[in-house]
Amino acid sequence: MLILLWTPLLGVVRIFDREPRRLRTGRWFRRLGRALAVVNPWRIHISGRENLDSGQVYVVVSNHQSLADIPVISHLKLDTKWLAKASLFRLPFVGWMLRMAGDVPVERSDRRKRAQASLQCARYLRQRCSVVFFPEGTRSPDTQVQPFNEGPFRLAIREGVPILPLVVDGSATALPRHSWIFGKTQDIYLRILEAVSVDGWDIKQVAALRDAVRQKIVDELDRLRGVNQSS
């Protein structure tokens, strides 16, 4: 119901949003994510807010457990665009809103279209708008962090933009894979890690940067799970 009601609302916002980055439209679209989190049986715990500078532009990277990650990450106080698989943009209502908000579709199987999506993300960064990536490329089948793609890290080095790592845990059963049925009452954790500067990193070191950031996310995920289990 929220999605059905929000689509015409976002359409009205988009009509009056003349700013090239469509920031107002994007903000209203992220509000939908927060509204979805409120009406579902999720208890969201956010930590590390001190690591977030709302005036800074970031390449935001997060592990990916389910579609529930999206409304959870929408709680970030940042103007963002999201890189998402093109098939989502073809969905009614949700896809229409993705396009209205100016998010970036990518066909991962098409090299040329991947390059076009990367160029669009670079334009947003230069226009002082952060971009959100799931560098695993798809949702994890077992909640463990899968290998990361190099794309976001190459982009961060080329544009000289710091990387903001996020850790999400507990969302896999909140909205299970291949299902739109919300799970039972669930604690979901979002941890904002300290930003990683790309100063001094060369494009030839992109794999090392990718692995270093991924390891930070893996270590923090392990720490989160250890703390939560002990409590």
C-alpha positions as a Markdown table, in Angstrom:
| # | Residue | x | y | z |
|---|---|---|---|---|
| 1 | Met | 0.0 | 0.0 | 0.0 |
| 2 | Leu | 2.8 | 2.4 | 0.8 |
| 3 | Ile | 4.5 | 1.8 | -2.5 |
| 4 | Leu | 1.2 | 2.3 | -4.4 |
| 5 | Leu | 0.5 | 5.5 | -2.5 |
| 6 | Trp | 4.0 | 6.8 | -2.8 |
| 7 | Thr | 4.4 | 6.5 | -6.5 |
| 8 | Pro | 2.0 | 9.4 | -7.4 |
| 9 | Leu | 3.3 | 11.4 | -4.5 |
| 10 | Leu | 6.9 | 11.0 | -5.8 |
| 11 | Gly | 5.7 | 11.9 | -9.3 |
| 12 | Val | 4.4 | 15.2 | -8.0 |
| 13 | Val | 7.6 | 15.9 | -6.2 |
| 14 | Arg | 9.6 | 15.1 | -9.4 |
| 15 | Ile | 7.5 | 17.6 | -11.4 |
| 16 | Phe | 8.6 | 20.4 | -9.2 |
| 17 | Asp | 12.1 | 19.2 | -8.7 |
| 18 | Arg | 14.1 | 21.3 | -11.3 |
| 19 | Glu | 17.5 | 20.7 | -9.7 |
| 20 | Pro | 19.6 | 18.5 | -12.1 |
| 21 | Arg | 20.6 | 16.0 | -9.4 |
| 22 | Arg | 16.9 | 15.5 | -8.3 |
| 23 | Leu | 17.9 | 15.7 | -4.7 |
| 24 | Arg | 14.5 | 16.5 | -3.4 |
| 25 | Thr | 13.0 | 13.6 | -5.3 |
| 26 | Gly | 15.7 | 11.3 | -4.0 |
| 27 | Arg | 15.1 | 12.4 | -0.4 |
| 28 | Trp | 11.4 | 11.7 | -0.7 |
| 29 | Phe | 12.2 | 8.3 | -2.2 |
| 30 | Arg | 14.4 | 7.4 | 0.8 |
| 31 | Arg | 11.6 | 8.5 | 3.1 |
| 32 | Leu | 9.6 | 5.6 | 1.6 |
| 33 | Gly | 12.4 | 3.3 | 2.7 |
| 34 | Arg | 12.2 | 4.6 | 6.2 |
| 35 | Ala | 8.4 | 4.3 | 6.2 |
| 36 | Leu | 8.6 | 0.7 | 5.1 |
| 37 | Ala | 11.0 | 0.0 | 7.9 |
| 38 | Val | 8.5 | 1.5 | 10.4 |
| 39 | Val | 5.5 | -0.5 | 9.3 |
| 40 | Asn | 7.3 | -3.8 | 9.3 |
| 41 | Pro | 8.2 | -5.8 | 12.4 |
| 42 | Trp | 11.9 | -4.7 | 12.4 |
| 43 | Arg | 13.9 | -3.2 | 15.2 |
| 44 | Ile | 16.7 | -1.2 | 13.5 |
| 45 | His | 19.8 | -0.5 | 15.5 |
| 46 | Ile | 22.2 | 2.1 | 13.9 |
| 47 | Ser | 25.6 | 2.8 | 15.3 |
| 48 | Gly | 28.7 | 4.6 | 14.1 |
| 49 | Arg | 26.9 | 7.8 | 13.3 |
| 50 | Glu | 29.9 | 9.8 | 14.4 |
| 51 | Asn | 31.8 | 8.4 | 11.4 |
| 52 | Leu | 29.3 | 10.1 | 9.0 |
| 53 | Asp | 29.9 | 13.6 | 7.7 |
| 54 | Ser | 26.7 | 14.8 | 6.1 |
| 55 | Gly | 28.7 | 17.4 | 4.1 |
| 56 | Gln | 31.1 | 14.9 | 2.6 |
| 57 | Val | 30.6 | 13.0 | -0.6 |
| 58 | Tyr | 31.2 | 9.2 | -0.4 |
| 59 | Val | 31.4 | 6.1 | -2.4 |
| 60 | Val | 29.2 | 4.0 | 0.0 |
| 61 | Val | 29.7 | 0.3 | 0.0 |
| 62 | Ser | 27.8 | -2.3 | 2.0 |
| 63 | Asn | 27.4 | -6.0 | 2.3 |
| 64 | His | 24.1 | -7.3 | 1.0 |
| 65 | Gln | 21.8 | -9.8 | 2.7 |
| 66 | Ser | 18.3 | -9.0 | 1.3 |
| 67 | Leu | 16.1 | -6.3 | -0.2 |
| 68 | Ala | 15.5 | -5.2 | 3.4 |
| 69 | Asp | 19.0 | -3.7 | 3.3 |
| 70 | Ile | 17.6 | -0.9 | 1.1 |
| 71 | Pro | 15.1 | 0.6 | 3.6 |
| 72 | Val | 17.6 | 0.1 | 6.4 |
| 73 | Ile | 20.4 | 2.0 | 4.6 |
| 74 | Ser | 17.8 | 4.7 | 3.6 |
| 75 | His | 18.2 | 5.9 | 7.2 |
| 76 | Leu | 21.5 | 7.5 | 6.4 |
| 77 | Lys | 21.4 | 11.3 | 6.4 |
| 78 | Leu | 23.1 | 11.6 | 3.0 |
| 79 | Asp | 22.0 | 12.7 | -0.4 |
| 80 | Thr | 22.6 | 9.5 | -2.4 |
| 81 | Lys | 22.0 | 7.8 | -5.7 |
| 82 | Trp | 22.0 | 4.0 | -5.9 |
| 83 | Leu | 23.5 | 1.6 | -8.5 |
| 84 | Ala | 21.0 | -1.2 | -9.0 |
| 85 | Lys | 20.4 | -4.0 | -11.4 |
| 86 | Ala | 18.5 | -2.9 | -14.4 |
| 87 | Ser | 15.7 | -5.5 | -13.9 |
| 88 | Leu | 14.5 | -3.5 | -10.9 |
| 89 | Phe | 13.9 | -0.5 | -13.1 |
| 90 | Arg | 11.6 | -2.5 | -15.2 |
| 91 | Leu | 9.2 | -3.3 | -12.3 |
| 92 | Pro | 6.0 | -1.3 | -12.1 |
| 93 | Phe | 5.9 | 1.3 | -9.3 |
| 94 | Val | 9.3 | 0.6 | -7.7 |
| 95 | Gly | 11.0 | 0.8 | -11.1 |
| 96 | Trp | 9.2 | 4.0 | -11.9 |
| 97 | Met | 10.3 | 5.6 | -8.7 |
| 98 | Leu | 13.9 | 4.5 | -9.2 |
| 99 | Arg | 13.9 | 6.3 | -12.5 |
| 100 | Met | 12.2 | 9.4 | -11.0 |
| 101 | Ala | 14.8 | 9.6 | -8.3 |
| 102 | Gly | 17.7 | 9.4 | -10.8 |
| 103 | Asp | 19.1 | 6.2 | -9.6 |
| 104 | Val | 21.5 | 4.3 | -11.9 |
| 105 | Pro | 20.6 | 1.0 | -13.7 |
| 106 | Val | 23.3 | -1.4 | -14.6 |
| 107 | Glu | 23.2 | -4.5 | -16.9 |
| 108 | Arg | 26.0 | -6.5 | -15.4 |
| 109 | Ser | 26.2 | -8.9 | -18.4 |
| 110 | Asp | 26.8 | -6.0 | -20.8 |
| 111 | Arg | 30.2 | -4.4 | -20.6 |
| 112 | Arg | 29.2 | -1.3 | -22.5 |
| 113 | Lys | 26.3 | -0.6 | -20.3 |
| 114 | Arg | 28.4 | -1.2 | -17.2 |
| 115 | Ala | 30.8 | 1.5 | -18.4 |
| 116 | Gln | 27.8 | 3.9 | -19.0 |
| 117 | Ala | 26.6 | 3.3 | -15.5 |
| 118 | Ser | 30.0 | 3.9 | -14.1 |
| 119 | Leu | 30.2 | 7.2 | -16.0 |
| 120 | Gln | 26.9 | 8.3 | -14.6 |
| 121 | Cys | 28.0 | 7.4 | -11.0 |
| 122 | Ala | 31.2 | 9.5 | -11.6 |
| 123 | Arg | 29.0 | 12.5 | -12.7 |
| 124 | Tyr | 27.0 | 12.3 | -9.6 |
| 125 | Leu | 30.1 | 12.2 | -7.4 |
| 126 | Arg | 31.5 | 15.3 | -9.2 |
| 127 | Gln | 28.1 | 17.0 | -8.6 |
| 128 | Arg | 28.6 | 16.4 | -4.8 |
| 129 | Cys | 26.1 | 13.5 | -4.5 |
| 130 | Ser | 27.2 | 10.2 | -2.9 |
| 131 | Val | 26.6 | 6.9 | -4.6 |
| 132 | Val | 25.6 | 3.6 | -2.9 |
| 133 | Phe | 27.0 | 0.2 | -4.1 |
| 134 | Phe | 26.5 | -3.4 | -3.1 |
| 135 | Pro | 29.9 | -4.6 | -4.3 |
| 136 | Glu | 29.0 | -8.3 | -3.9 |
| 137 | Gly | 26.8 | -7.7 | -6.9 |
| 138 | Thr | 23.9 | -9.7 | -5.5 |
| 139 | Arg | 22.5 | -10.8 | -2.2 |
| 140 | Ser | 24.5 | -13.3 | -0.1 |
| 141 | Pro | 23.0 | -16.8 | -0.1 |
| 142 | Asp | 24.3 | -17.5 | 3.4 |
| 143 | Thr | 24.8 | -14.1 | 5.1 |
| 144 | Gln | 28.5 | -14.4 | 4.7 |
| 145 | Val | 30.3 | -11.6 | 2.8 |
| 146 | Gln | 30.9 | -12.7 | -0.8 |
| 147 | Pro | 33.9 | -11.4 | -3.0 |
| 148 | Phe | 33.7 | -7.8 | -3.9 |
| 149 | Asn | 33.7 | -6.3 | -7.4 |
| 150 | Glu | 36.4 | -3.7 | -8.2 |
| 151 | Gly | 34.1 | -1.1 | -9.7 |
| 152 | Pro | 33.3 | 1.1 | -6.7 |
| 153 | Phe | 36.9 | 1.1 | -5.6 |
| 154 | Arg | 38.2 | 2.0 | -9.0 |
| 155 | Leu | 35.7 | 4.8 | -9.2 |
| 156 | Ala | 36.7 | 6.1 | -5.7 |
| 157 | Ile | 40.4 | 6.3 | -6.7 |
| 158 | Arg | 39.7 | 8.0 | -10.0 |
| 159 | Glu | 37.4 | 10.6 | -8.5 |
| 160 | Gly | 39.4 | 11.1 | -5.3 |
| 161 | Val | 36.3 | 10.3 | -3.1 |
| 162 | Pro | 36.5 | 8.5 | 0.3 |
| 163 | Ile | 34.8 | 5.2 | 0.7 |
| 164 | Leu | 32.2 | 4.8 | 3.5 |
| 165 | Pro | 31.9 | 1.1 | 4.5 |
| 166 | Leu | 28.6 | -0.1 | 6.0 |
| 167 | Val | 27.8 | -3.4 | 7.7 |
| 168 | Val | 24.3 | -4.8 | 7.7 |
| 169 | Asp | 23.3 | -7.8 | 9.7 |
| 170 | Gly | 20.0 | -9.5 | 10.5 |
| 171 | Ser | 18.1 | -8.5 | 7.3 |
| 172 | Ala | 18.3 | -11.9 | 5.5 |
| 173 | Thr | 15.3 | -13.3 | 7.4 |
| 174 | Ala | 13.5 | -10.0 | 7.5 |
| 175 | Leu | 12.9 | -10.3 | 3.8 |
| 176 | Pro | 14.0 | -13.7 | 2.6 |
| 177 | Arg | 15.5 | -14.2 | -0.9 |
| 178 | His | 13.0 | -14.8 | -3.7 |
| 179 | Ser | 10.2 | -13.6 | -1.5 |
| 180 | Trp | 8.2 | -10.4 | -0.8 |
| 181 | Ile | 6.8 | -11.8 | 2.4 |
| 182 | Phe | 8.2 | -10.1 | 5.5 |
| 183 | Gly | 9.6 | -12.3 | 8.2 |
| 184 | Lys | 8.9 | -12.2 | 11.9 |
| 185 | Thr | 10.0 | -9.5 | 14.3 |
| 186 | Gln | 13.6 | -9.0 | 13.7 |
| 187 | Asp | 16.6 | -7.0 | 15.0 |
| 188 | Ile | 18.6 | -5.5 | 12.1 |
| 189 | Tyr | 21.9 | -3.8 | 12.7 |
| 190 | Leu | 23.5 | -1.1 | 10.6 |
| 191 | Arg | 27.0 | -0.1 | 11.5 |
| 192 | Ile | 28.7 | 2.9 | 9.9 |
| 193 | Leu | 32.4 | 2.4 | 9.8 |
| 194 | Glu | 35.1 | 5.0 | 9.6 |
| 195 | Ala | 35.6 | 6.4 | 6.1 |
| 196 | Val | 38.6 | 5.1 | 4.1 |
| 197 | Ser | 40.6 | 7.8 | 2.4 |
| 198 | Val | 41.8 | 7.0 | -1.1 |
| 199 | Asp | 44.7 | 9.5 | -0.9 |
| 200 | Gly | 47.9 | 7.8 | -2.0 |
| 201 | Trp | 46.1 | 4.9 | -3.7 |
| 202 | Asp | 47.0 | 4.3 | -7.3 |
| 203 | Ile | 44.6 | 2.7 | -9.8 |
| 204 | Lys | 47.0 | -0.2 | -10.0 |
| 205 | Gln | 46.2 | -0.9 | -6.3 |
| 206 | Val | 42.5 | -1.1 | -6.7 |
| 207 | Ala | 42.4 | -4.9 | -5.9 |
| 208 | Ala | 44.3 | -4.2 | -2.7 |
| 209 | Leu | 41.9 | -1.4 | -1.7 |
| 210 | Arg | 38.9 | -3.5 | -2.5 |
| 211 | Asp | 40.2 | -6.4 | -0.3 |
| 212 | Ala | 41.2 | -4.0 | 2.6 |
| 213 | Val | 37.7 | -2.5 | 2.7 |
| 214 | Arg | 36.0 | -5.9 | 2.4 |
| 215 | Gln | 38.1 | -7.2 | 5.3 |
| 216 | Lys | 37.0 | -4.2 | 7.5 |
| 217 | Ile | 33.4 | -5.2 | 6.8 |
| 218 | Val | 34.0 | -8.9 | 7.5 |
| 219 | Asp | 35.8 | -8.1 | 10.7 |
| 220 | Glu | 33.1 | -5.7 | 11.9 |
| 221 | Leu | 30.4 | -8.2 | 10.9 |
| 222 | Asp | 32.1 | -10.9 | 13.0 |
| 223 | Arg | 32.4 | -8.5 | 15.9 |
| 224 | Leu | 28.7 | -7.6 | 15.7 |
| 225 | Arg | 27.6 | -11.2 | 15.7 |
| 226 | Gly | 29.9 | -12.0 | 18.6 |
| 227 | Val | 28.5 | -9.1 | 20.7 |
| 228 | Asn | 24.9 | -9.9 | 19.8 |
| 229 | Gln | 25.3 | -13.6 | 20.6 |
| 230 | Ser | 26.9 | -12.9 | 24.0 |
| 231 | Ser | 24.1 | -10.4 | 24.9 |
